């Protein structure tokens, strides 16, 4: 194994800085909500209708409570304050 590629390190650092800058623009209240999101890999079925997620039936995070629902179920909810489509 050789030394790490400097270009990869630079890209990672730039990517992290970009994410940090985006997060800095998000109000603290919304940061708290996002920290309550359930990780995608833990959920295999819509938490509302119980249908299995597939490549066509995608996961949608509720920005208010952090639950993961399918697109059909997410259209049944209102937008969280401060967010829009």
C-alpha positions in Angstrom: 0.0 0.0 0.0 1.4 3.4 -1.0 0.7 6.8 0.4 -2.9 8.2 -0.1 -3.6 10.0 -3.3 -3.4 13.8 -2.6 -6.1 14.4 -5.1 -8.5 12.1 -3.3 -7.7 13.8 0.1 -8.3 17.2 -1.4 -11.6 16.2 -2.9 -12.7 14.7 0.4 -11.7 17.8 2.2 -13.6 20.0 -0.3 -16.6 17.8 -0.1 -16.6 18.0 3.7 -16.2 21.8 3.6 -19.1 22.0 1.2 -21.3 20.0 3.5 -20.3 22.0 6.5 -21.2 25.3 4.6 -24.6 23.9 3.6 -25.3 22.8 7.2 -24.3 26.2 8.5 -27.1 27.7 6.5 -29.7 25.4 8.0 -31.4 26.8 11.1 -30.5 25.0 14.3 -34.1 23.8 14.8 -33.9 22.0 11.4 -30.5 20.6 12.2 -32.0 19.0 15.3 -34.8 17.5 13.2 -32.4 16.1 10.7 -30.4 14.5 13.5 -33.5 12.5 14.4 -33.8 10.9 10.9 -33.8 7.2 10.8 -30.9 5.8 8.8 -32.0 4.5 5.3 -30.4 1.1 5.7 -32.5 0.3 8.8 -35.8 0.5 7.0 -36.9 -1.9 4.3 -40.7 -1.2 4.3 -42.7 2.0 4.3 -43.5 2.9 7.9 -47.0 4.0 6.9 -48.4 1.5 4.4 -45.8 -1.4 5.0 -45.0 -1.8 1.3 -41.5 -3.0 0.6 -39.1 -0.4 -0.9 -37.6 -1.2 -4.3 -35.7 0.7 -6.9 -39.1 2.0 -8.1 -40.7 2.5 -4.7 -38.2 5.0 -3.2 -37.7 6.1 0.4 -38.8 9.6 1.5 -37.7 11.1 4.9 -40.3 13.0 6.9 -38.5 16.2 7.8 -40.7 16.7 10.8 -40.4 13.3 12.6 -37.7 11.5 10.7 -39.8 8.5 9.7 -39.3 6.9 6.2 -42.3 6.5 4.0 -42.9 5.8 0.3 -43.7 8.5 -2.3 -47.4 7.6 -2.2 -47.6 8.0 1.5 -45.4 11.1 1.6 -48.0 12.8 -0.7 -50.5 12.4 2.1 -48.5 14.6 4.5 -48.1 18.4 4.8 -44.7 20.1 4.3 -42.8 20.7 7.5 -42.4 24.3 8.4 -39.5 25.9 6.5 -39.5 23.3 3.7 -41.1 23.0 0.4 -40.9 20.8 -2.7 
